[in-house]
Amino acid sequence: MVSADRAKTNLRLQKIVTAIAVILFIFKILAWYLTRSVAILTDALESTVNVVAGFISLYSLFIAAKPRDENHPYGHGKAEFLSAAVEGSLVILASFFIVYEAIY
């Protein structure tokens, strides 16, 4: 179980990381709009994965920080592992999409 101070620090850092991911995504979409570059669009779409993963991580850290209860005697820490699995799946899906777009 992660200490309360560590959980607060992790949550605060993840908020910063997610905010930066959103800002970068907005700049990439703006750059694509101005240039109509397919390479920039691809990078912006990849940033979508970063933004979604950031919000999933934020939520999982919030859940993992909850204290143990009757239904979860060992705490809620497994939420972080579930988040990692979802993020990995998003990366795999994005790679399939990029390969598909490259071929067709």
mmCIF file of the C-alpha atoms, coordinates in Angstrom:
data_MODEL
# 
_entry.id   MODEL 
# 
loop_
_atom_site.group_PDB 
_atom_site.id 
_atom_site.type_symbol 
_atom_site.label_atom_id 
_atom_site.label_alt_id 
_atom_site.label_comp_id 
_atom_site.label_asym_id 
_atom_site.label_entity_id 
_atom_site.label_seq_id 
_atom_site.pdbx_PDB_ins_code 
_atom_site.Cartn_x 
_atom_site.Cartn_y 
_atom_site.Cartn_z 
_atom_site.occupancy 
_atom_site.B_iso_or_equiv 
_atom_site.pdbx_formal_charge 
_atom_site.auth_seq_id 
_atom_site.auth_comp_id 
_atom_site.auth_asym_id 
_atom_site.auth_atom_id 
_atom_site.pdbx_PDB_model_num 
ATOM 1   C CA . MET A 1 1   ? 0.000   0.000  0.000   1.00 0.00 ? 1   MET A CA 1 
ATOM 2   C CA . VAL A 1 2   ? 1.329   3.422  -0.953  1.00 0.00 ? 2   VAL A CA 1 
ATOM 3   C CA . SER A 1 3   ? 1.551   6.022  1.806   1.00 0.00 ? 3   SER A CA 1 
ATOM 4   C CA . ALA A 1 4   ? -0.905  8.926  1.729   1.00 0.00 ? 4   ALA A CA 1 
ATOM 5   C CA . ASP A 1 5   ? 1.865   11.460 1.046   1.00 0.00 ? 5   ASP A CA 1 
ATOM 6   C CA . ARG A 1 6   ? 3.256   9.389  -1.802  1.00 0.00 ? 6   ARG A CA 1 
ATOM 7   C CA . ALA A 1 7   ? -0.233  8.932  -3.272  1.00 0.00 ? 7   ALA A CA 1 
ATOM 8   C CA . LYS A 1 8   ? -0.846  12.704 -3.183  1.00 0.00 ? 8   LYS A CA 1 
ATOM 9   C CA . THR A 1 9   ? 2.509   13.355 -4.843  1.00 0.00 ? 9   THR A CA 1 
ATOM 10  C CA . ASN A 1 10  ? 1.809   10.768 -7.556  1.00 0.00 ? 10  ASN A CA 1 
ATOM 11  C CA . LEU A 1 11  ? -1.632  12.253 -8.196  1.00 0.00 ? 11  LEU A CA 1 
ATOM 12  C CA . ARG A 1 12  ? -0.230  15.802 -8.392  1.00 0.00 ? 12  ARG A CA 1 
ATOM 13  C CA . LEU A 1 13  ? 2.514   14.745 -10.809 1.00 0.00 ? 13  LEU A CA 1 
ATOM 14  C CA . GLN A 1 14  ? 0.051   12.855 -12.992 1.00 0.00 ? 14  GLN A CA 1 
ATOM 15  C CA . LYS A 1 15  ? -2.152  15.957 -13.191 1.00 0.00 ? 15  LYS A CA 1 
ATOM 16  C CA . ILE A 1 16  ? 0.860   17.912 -14.468 1.00 0.00 ? 16  ILE A CA 1 
ATOM 17  C CA . VAL A 1 17  ? 1.778   15.199 -16.988 1.00 0.00 ? 17  VAL A CA 1 
ATOM 18  C CA . THR A 1 18  ? -1.800  15.002 -18.265 1.00 0.00 ? 18  THR A CA 1 
ATOM 19  C CA . ALA A 1 19  ? -2.046  18.785 -18.610 1.00 0.00 ? 19  ALA A CA 1 
ATOM 20  C CA . ILE A 1 20  ? 1.197   18.856 -20.605 1.00 0.00 ? 20  ILE A CA 1 
ATOM 21  C CA . ALA A 1 21  ? -0.091  16.040 -22.852 1.00 0.00 ? 21  ALA A CA 1 
ATOM 22  C CA . VAL A 1 22  ? -3.289  18.003 -23.543 1.00 0.00 ? 22  VAL A CA 1 
ATOM 23  C CA . ILE A 1 23  ? -1.334  21.182 -24.333 1.00 0.00 ? 23  ILE A CA 1 
ATOM 24  C CA . LEU A 1 24  ? 0.997   19.310 -26.707 1.00 0.00 ? 24  LEU A CA 1 
ATOM 25  C CA . PHE A 1 25  ? -1.993  17.683 -28.404 1.00 0.00 ? 25  PHE A CA 1 
ATOM 26  C CA . ILE A 1 26  ? -3.602  21.093 -28.971 1.00 0.00 ? 26  ILE A CA 1 
ATOM 27  C CA . PHE A 1 27  ? -0.368  22.490 -30.442 1.00 0.00 ? 27  PHE A CA 1 
ATOM 28  C CA . LYS A 1 28  ? 0.003   19.484 -32.742 1.00 0.00 ? 28  LYS A CA 1 
ATOM 29  C CA . ILE A 1 29  ? -3.577  19.797 -33.998 1.00 0.00 ? 29  ILE A CA 1 
ATOM 30  C CA . LEU A 1 30  ? -2.986  23.516 -34.580 1.00 0.00 ? 30  LEU A CA 1 
ATOM 31  C CA . ALA A 1 31  ? 0.257   22.747 -36.452 1.00 0.00 ? 31  ALA A CA 1 
ATOM 32  C CA . TRP A 1 32  ? -1.573  20.211 -38.611 1.00 0.00 ? 32  TRP A CA 1 
ATOM 33  C CA . TYR A 1 33  ? -4.357  22.702 -39.319 1.00 0.00 ? 33  TYR A CA 1 
ATOM 34  C CA . LEU A 1 34  ? -1.830  25.291 -40.455 1.00 0.00 ? 34  LEU A CA 1 
ATOM 35  C CA . THR A 1 35  ? 0.358   22.940 -42.530 1.00 0.00 ? 35  THR A CA 1 
ATOM 36  C CA . ARG A 1 36  ? -1.965  20.065 -43.493 1.00 0.00 ? 36  ARG A CA 1 
ATOM 37  C CA . SER A 1 37  ? 1.054   17.775 -43.023 1.00 0.00 ? 37  SER A CA 1 
ATOM 38  C CA . VAL A 1 38  ? 0.160   14.089 -42.765 1.00 0.00 ? 38  VAL A CA 1 
ATOM 39  C CA . ALA A 1 39  ? 3.231   13.499 -40.582 1.00 0.00 ? 39  ALA A CA 1 
ATOM 40  C CA . ILE A 1 40  ? 2.053   16.096 -38.072 1.00 0.00 ? 40  ILE A CA 1 
ATOM 41  C CA . LEU A 1 41  ? -1.464  14.650 -38.164 1.00 0.00 ? 41  LEU A CA 1 
ATOM 42  C CA . THR A 1 42  ? -0.060  11.192 -37.403 1.00 0.00 ? 42  THR A CA 1 
ATOM 43  C CA . ASP A 1 43  ? 1.894   12.607 -34.483 1.00 0.00 ? 43  ASP A CA 1 
ATOM 44  C CA . ALA A 1 44  ? -1.223  14.395 -33.228 1.00 0.00 ? 44  ALA A CA 1 
ATOM 45  C CA . LEU A 1 45  ? -3.207  11.162 -33.413 1.00 0.00 ? 45  LEU A CA 1 
ATOM 46  C CA . GLU A 1 46  ? -0.468  9.413  -31.441 1.00 0.00 ? 46  GLU A CA 1 
ATOM 47  C CA . SER A 1 47  ? -0.775  12.186 -28.878 1.00 0.00 ? 47  SER A CA 1 
ATOM 48  C CA . THR A 1 48  ? -4.416  11.207 -28.506 1.00 0.00 ? 48  THR A CA 1 
ATOM 49  C CA . VAL A 1 49  ? -3.177  7.966  -26.965 1.00 0.00 ? 49  VAL A CA 1 
ATOM 50  C CA . ASN A 1 50  ? -1.018  9.978  -24.560 1.00 0.00 ? 50  ASN A CA 1 
ATOM 51  C CA . VAL A 1 51  ? -3.950  12.165 -23.508 1.00 0.00 ? 51  VAL A CA 1 
ATOM 52  C CA . VAL A 1 52  ? -6.324  9.234  -23.005 1.00 0.00 ? 52  VAL A CA 1 
ATOM 53  C CA . ALA A 1 53  ? -3.646  7.284  -21.142 1.00 0.00 ? 53  ALA A CA 1 
ATOM 54  C CA . GLY A 1 54  ? -2.965  10.323 -18.969 1.00 0.00 ? 54  GLY A CA 1 
ATOM 55  C CA . PHE A 1 55  ? -6.587  10.569 -17.901 1.00 0.00 ? 55  PHE A CA 1 
ATOM 56  C CA . ILE A 1 56  ? -6.791  6.816  -17.313 1.00 0.00 ? 56  ILE A CA 1 
ATOM 57  C CA . SER A 1 57  ? -3.667  6.999  -15.157 1.00 0.00 ? 57  SER A CA 1 
ATOM 58  C CA . LEU A 1 58  ? -5.069  9.948  -13.258 1.00 0.00 ? 58  LEU A CA 1 
ATOM 59  C CA . TYR A 1 59  ? -8.258  8.039  -12.495 1.00 0.00 ? 59  TYR A CA 1 
ATOM 60  C CA . SER A 1 60  ? -6.392  4.870  -11.523 1.00 0.00 ? 60  SER A CA 1 
ATOM 61  C CA . LEU A 1 61  ? -4.152  6.794  -9.119  1.00 0.00 ? 61  LEU A CA 1 
ATOM 62  C CA . PHE A 1 62  ? -7.250  8.341  -7.572  1.00 0.00 ? 62  PHE A CA 1 
ATOM 63  C CA . ILE A 1 63  ? -8.800  4.881  -7.107  1.00 0.00 ? 63  ILE A CA 1 
ATOM 64  C CA . ALA A 1 64  ? -5.537  3.334  -5.881  1.00 0.00 ? 64  ALA A CA 1 
ATOM 65  C CA . ALA A 1 65  ? -5.210  6.017  -3.193  1.00 0.00 ? 65  ALA A CA 1 
ATOM 66  C CA . LYS A 1 66  ? -8.482  4.972  -1.560  1.00 0.00 ? 66  LYS A CA 1 
ATOM 67  C CA . PRO A 1 67  ? -8.058  3.176  1.764   1.00 0.00 ? 67  PRO A CA 1 
ATOM 68  C CA . ARG A 1 68  ? -8.833  -0.525 2.068   1.00 0.00 ? 68  ARG A CA 1 
ATOM 69  C CA . ASP A 1 69  ? -12.421 -1.431 2.832   1.00 0.00 ? 69  ASP A CA 1 
ATOM 70  C CA . GLU A 1 70  ? -14.565 -4.509 3.403   1.00 0.00 ? 70  GLU A CA 1 
ATOM 71  C CA . ASN A 1 71  ? -14.714 -5.391 -0.304  1.00 0.00 ? 71  ASN A CA 1 
ATOM 72  C CA . HIS A 1 72  ? -11.025 -4.622 -0.891  1.00 0.00 ? 72  HIS A CA 1 
ATOM 73  C CA . PRO A 1 73  ? -9.108  -5.863 2.158   1.00 0.00 ? 73  PRO A CA 1 
ATOM 74  C CA . TYR A 1 74  ? -5.738  -5.358 0.418   1.00 0.00 ? 74  TYR A CA 1 
ATOM 75  C CA . GLY A 1 75  ? -6.592  -1.880 -0.857  1.00 0.00 ? 75  GLY A CA 1 
ATOM 76  C CA . HIS A 1 76  ? -7.225  -0.570 -4.355  1.00 0.00 ? 76  HIS A CA 1 
ATOM 77  C CA . GLY A 1 77  ? -3.636  -0.645 -5.621  1.00 0.00 ? 77  GLY A CA 1 
ATOM 78  C CA . LYS A 1 78  ? -4.429  -3.072 -8.452  1.00 0.00 ? 78  LYS A CA 1 
ATOM 79  C CA . ALA A 1 79  ? -6.136  -0.192 -10.267 1.00 0.00 ? 79  ALA A CA 1 
ATOM 80  C CA . GLU A 1 80  ? -2.685  1.012  -11.303 1.00 0.00 ? 80  GLU A CA 1 
ATOM 81  C CA . PHE A 1 81  ? -1.893  -2.333 -12.961 1.00 0.00 ? 81  PHE A CA 1 
ATOM 82  C CA . LEU A 1 82  ? -5.227  -2.313 -14.786 1.00 0.00 ? 82  LEU A CA 1 
ATOM 83  C CA . SER A 1 83  ? -4.424  1.184  -16.017 1.00 0.00 ? 83  SER A CA 1 
ATOM 84  C CA . ALA A 1 84  ? -1.069  -0.006 -17.368 1.00 0.00 ? 84  ALA A CA 1 
ATOM 85  C CA . ALA A 1 85  ? -2.790  -2.840 -19.251 1.00 0.00 ? 85  ALA A CA 1 
ATOM 86  C CA . VAL A 1 86  ? -5.282  -0.434 -20.824 1.00 0.00 ? 86  VAL A CA 1 
ATOM 87  C CA . GLU A 1 87  ? -2.499  1.964  -21.814 1.00 0.00 ? 87  GLU A CA 1 
ATOM 88  C CA . GLY A 1 88  ? -0.532  -0.878 -23.401 1.00 0.00 ? 88  GLY A CA 1 
ATOM 89  C CA . SER A 1 89  ? -3.617  -1.920 -25.345 1.00 0.00 ? 89  SER A CA 1 
ATOM 90  C CA . LEU A 1 90  ? -4.061  1.642  -26.604 1.00 0.00 ? 90  LEU A CA 1 
ATOM 91  C CA . VAL A 1 91  ? -0.476  1.716  -27.866 1.00 0.00 ? 91  VAL A CA 1 
ATOM 92  C CA . ILE A 1 92  ? -0.968  -1.603 -29.666 1.00 0.00 ? 92  ILE A CA 1 
ATOM 93  C CA . LEU A 1 93  ? -4.225  -0.386 -31.246 1.00 0.00 ? 93  LEU A CA 1 
ATOM 94  C CA . ALA A 1 94  ? -2.550  2.834  -32.359 1.00 0.00 ? 94  ALA A CA 1 
ATOM 95  C CA . SER A 1 95  ? 0.306   0.879  -33.936 1.00 0.00 ? 95  SER A CA 1 
ATOM 96  C CA . PHE A 1 96  ? -2.161  -1.297 -35.881 1.00 0.00 ? 96  PHE A CA 1 
ATOM 97  C CA . PHE A 1 97  ? -3.946  1.843  -37.085 1.00 0.00 ? 97  PHE A CA 1 
ATOM 98  C CA . ILE A 1 98  ? -0.673  3.440  -38.206 1.00 0.00 ? 98  ILE A CA 1 
ATOM 99  C CA . VAL A 1 99  ? 0.421   0.280  -40.063 1.00 0.00 ? 99  VAL A CA 1 
ATOM 100 C CA . TYR A 1 100 ? -3.016  0.019  -41.703 1.00 0.00 ? 100 TYR A CA 1 
ATOM 101 C CA . GLU A 1 101 ? -2.862  3.649  -42.824 1.00 0.00 ? 101 GLU A CA 1 
ATOM 102 C CA . ALA A 1 102 ? 0.669   3.155  -44.157 1.00 0.00 ? 102 ALA A CA 1 
ATOM 103 C CA . ILE A 1 103 ? -0.372  0.159  -46.266 1.00 0.00 ? 103 ILE A CA 1 
ATOM 104 C CA . TYR A 1 104 ? -3.728  1.368  -47.550 1.00 0.00 ? 104 TYR A CA 1 
# 
